[in-house]
Amino acid sequence: MIFRLTGDGLPATISEVAPRTERPSASSPRLSATEVAAWVERARRGDAEAFRQLFHAHVVAVHRVVRRMVGARPEVDDLVQTAFVEAFRSLASFRGDALFSTWLTRIAVRVSWRSRQRARTTVTELAAGDVAEPAANTPGPERVTAARQTLLLVEALLDELRPKRRAAFVLHVLEGYSMDEVAAILSTSTSAVKVRVHDARRHIERRLKQRPELAAALEGTGGTQ
């Protein structure tokens, strides 16, 4: 898919991004907080290069969050684009009292929630034949296939969670945000986040006890962490 971050009042910030199957390349440039702040200030003035730099620096993380929030759905790339378009259109509201990445993640979560509400997706049931045998510790197509299968299994577990629990679990356990940061992203209290993460963990642990073969498959790739 080609990303063209354009729209009313927005310059063309990216001419092309290579097609993606599962996730963007992990080779996004790393910018310091000072550099991000400078690019944000330039983007507010309509600098196309600033939009491009901010997009490239954050697209991997945003793609990962959206994928973990909605699962392996065809519109993941479109949702990523929507998150960036909304963010760039809302730069005037970014006050800098949080990291730009945190603010951007909040928008990505909101876009993901809207998508799930529209889709009214049903809970994914883990069929008995869904679990692949653990692959040998040697590189090859079997390991690649098993890794992809495990990713689908993790997403199936996440899809069983209520939206707020899923968001808290994804952001804290999988993305590594602190409880306070997750609370800021989700516009809720830290105590509420702790409860949601705890409930999500209990649900996943209960499902793993019910499906020991699933637990074995996940353990082979580092679990849900």
Secondary structure, DSSP 8 states (H G I E B T S, - for coil): ------BTTB----S-----SSS--S------HHHHHHHHHHHHTT-HHHHHHHHHHHHHHHHHHHHHHH-S-TTHHHHHHHHHHHHHHTGGG--SSS-HHHHHHHHHHHHHHHHHHHHT-------GGG------SS-SHHHHHHHHHHHHHHHHHHHTS-HHHHHHHIIIIIS---HHHHHHHHTS-HHHHHHHHHHHHHHHHHHHHH-HHHHHHHHTTTTT-
